[in-house]
């Protein structure tokens, strides 16, 4: 039980949970038929492609970022390795958000 308590009391986990619920609510409120379904499908494809790029090319392109990613795979149960540091996220999302915004 302590693992659940540690997981759900983490501020990062709570933030992601709230944002996920808000996203689901907004998706339901602004559902636009096939357009919404296509957008969700495209989002899943972009995510899958991003995961592929991270695992395939990140070691060669940005070794410092990849080291943190390797630690996440070595210690998947530890919260401190579950998410990347904010400065890594800023670099990643500065490329990701404009791509998705298109």
N, C-alpha and C positions, 0 to 999 in steps of 0.2 A: 504493500500500500504506500510505502514511503516514496517509491518511484513516481507514482501518480501524483502525489502531493507536490513533490519537487517539480514535476513537469508542469502541472496546471497552475502553480503559483509563480512561475517564471513570467516576468513582465513581457518578454518577447512573445511567448506562447499566447498569453492573453491578448496581446495586440493583434496577432495573426488571427486568432479565433474571432475576435470582434470584427476585424476587417473582412474575414471570410463570410460571416453572417450578414454583414452589411452588403457585400457584393451579391450574395444570393438573393437578398431582399430586393435590391435595386434591379437585379436581372428579372425577377418575377414581376415587379411593378412596371418595368419598361419593356416587357416582352413584346417583340415585334415579329412573331412568327418565324419564317425561314431566315430572316436577317439575323435574329438573335442566335438561332441554332448554328448558322454558318459562322458567326463571330466566335461562338464557344468552340466550334470545331477548329477554326483557324488558330485560336489561342492555344488549344491543345497541341496543334502541330508546331507552333512557334516554341512552346515549352519543350517538346520532344527534341526539336532541332537544337535548342540552346543546351540541353543536357548532353546531346551528342558532341557538340562543339567543345563544351567544358571538359568532357572526358577524353576527347581525341586530340584537341589542339592547344588547350590551355597550358600543358606542361612545356611546350615549346615556345609559346608566345609570351607568357607571363609566369615564369617559374615560382615567383614569390606567392602569387595567388594560388597556384596549384598545391603548394606545400600545405596550406591550410585545408584545402579540399581533401588531401590524403589523410590528414589527421582526423577529419570527419569520418572517413571510411574505416580508419583503425579503431576509433572510439565512438561508435554510433549511439551508444547508450548515455554518453555524457553530454549534458546541456551546453557546456562551454564549447563543444565542438559541433553542436547541432546547426548553428547558423554562423555565417561569416561575419567578421567585424564590419562595423559601419563603413569604414573607409574603403573596404573591398566592395561593399554593396554600392557605394556612390559611383565607383568606376564602372561596375557592371550595369547598373541601371541608367547611367548616362548614355549608354549605347542601346540598351534594351527598350527603354520607353520611346525614344524617337522611332525605332523600328515598328513597334506595336501601334504607335499613334498614326502611322501612315495607313 
